[in-house]
Amino acid sequence: MAMQDQLTLYSLHGCPYCAIVRLRLGQLGLSYNLREQPAKRADRHEVIEVSGQETVPVLVIAREGKPDEVLADENDILRYLDEAYAPRSTAKDSEPWGEADGRALQSAVENLEDLGLQLQELAQGSALSGETDRANVLMAAAGHVTLAQRWAANQLASL
């Protein structure tokens, strides 16, 4: 590819799936426009307009002379980034992740595990103080973090 496509990432602060995509963009040294979305799904007008959905991450790929491509799933985004931008090796036994990537992934696994535990503790405290809605949101967030942590741990195990 002679030129990098123009990339725009629709993201949400604290979203573990978005964090994984941002980590990969950074690992690949890619520049991109970041469009942070509001926490309340109904207020995510920008991402709804480009993708038809409220969820993030969403990556919009703008290519000169072609229609924009919209990827609305973290797995599709990661696959695209690796296929389009990851360096190719001619060695038969090369790994898709390098040693530095392994260290970064190990750090992400540990950070996500800590974050999940912190969210669970906050949820328990909220439930005990009668803040049921807050407790439910925190537990849902903890569940998402756990899923992201498992994904990262599986990637690390495949190194």
Secondary structure, 3 states (H helix, E strand, C coil): CCCCCEEEEEECCCCHHHHHHHHHHHHCCCCCEEEECCCCHHHCHHHHHHHCCCCCCEEEEECCCCCCEEECCHHHHHHHHHHHHCCCCCCCCCCCCCHHHHHHHHHHHHHHHHHHHHHHHHHHHHHHCCCHHHHHHHHHHHHHHHHHHHHHHHHHHCC
